[in-house]
Amino acid sequence: MGNKRILKGNRLPFSRRIIESAMEIGLYPYFIPVTGEQGHRVKMNGKDTVMLGSNNYLGLTEHPEVKKAAKDAIDKFGVGCTGSRYLNGTLDIHLEMEELIADFMGAEAALMFSTGYQTNLGTIYALAGKDDYIISDQYNHASIVDGARMSRARVIVYAHNDMCSLKDVVGEIPESIGALEVTDGVFSMEGDIVKLPDIHRICRENDIMIMVDDAHGIGVIGPHGSGTAAHFGLDVDITMGTFSKSLASMGGFIVGREDLIFDIKHAARSLMFSAAPPPSNVATAMKALQILMDEPEHKDNLWKNANYLKDGLHKLGFDTGASDTPIVPVIIGDEPPTVAYWKLLLDRGVYTNPVVFPATPKDRNLLRNSVMATHTIDDLNFALDMYEEVMQEIPLDEPEG
């Protein structure tokens, strides 16, 4: 038959041999199943484990009212929509949720997508085209990067949260050409908050549209958890958020001016050609949002726990970077000790997320800890004790500064 064609594709920056070797020696950190609920403690490898790797910031996946809302929605609507929002897939619960989100965010209109990833793909594609520029932070989420590629706009990346770099980038763009600045609100790996006041000033002075990905900001910062722009008291053109973090479900949304949302609704391919969010997902997020608005103690507990863990890690001598949020990185540096720390912590009953290149710079591999409102002080003390044990096995250099 002759030689077969072999697709080269887009591969990871390491080989299958390296992955298989990591599996053989028990250092493969991905696709580990959780048995049961995704709460502050989970079952992993048959062991009770403190979960420090989830985006379930408010812990609402376990809330009885949230679970009941999902069950009631299934009884009323069934289990799926069998079509896209554009055609037969829009239910009245979708419209009700969009009104609630817009009101919560203080925006004219909202639009839901089936996932957060699709939200960024569709929105960026609809806003910018091949004759436009997209300005993107170096640490932006992969969905922003992919949305920019899909749009075919000219993309310029500036150094992470570096306003001098942003000014230089803006200066490269001809005044007659449209431009869109896209940034995370809370950066998902290291938990720092974008310098939005500076970005807002630079972009408004240069007539550049601003889009903020607030996947990790909604429910966490701002009045009542309404996100980064509200945290700074600013207006931006588009804010994106997800249901899969604080709102205990799955899906994504954008909010903004009514005319802008209308245009995106009729141009976003990931909305038009994807099945609509299942009613149980929407009802779950709706109930979680109502709890967020009515019960501020969940957000208060989240911050109390985040500060407790961060203080404890600092006392042990760990470098937590510039985190301003309940995402608390422990920056290890090189990849081998990062994976070793992850494994030793997991063996002791603490799950963290190992973040290695290309998700982070090569010299900045880290363990991503994300705190929940439902963590107890016993959970956090146990995690700190295990960090201390592992540090005695693998000592780290003291952080500079």
Secondary structure, 3 states (H helix, E strand, C coil): CCCCCCCCCCCCCCCHHHHHHHHHCCCCCCCCCEECCCCCEEEECCEEEEECECCCCCCHHHCHHHHHHHHHHHHHHCCCCCCECCCCCCCHHHHHHHHHHHHHHCCCEEEEECCHHHHHHHHHHHHCCCCCEEEEECCCCHHHHHHHHHHCCEEEEECCCCHHHHHHHHHCCCCCCCEEEEEECECCCCCCECCHHHHHHHHHHCCCEEEEECCCCECCCCHHHECHHHHHCCCCCEEEEECCCCCCCCCEEEEECHHHHHHHHCCCHHHHCCECCCHHHHHHHHHHHHHHHHCCHHHHHHHHHHHHHHHHHHHHCCCCCCCCCCEEEEEEECHHHHHHHHHHHHHCCEECEEECCCCCCCCCEEEEEECCCCCCHHHHHHHHHHHHHHHHHCCCCCCCC
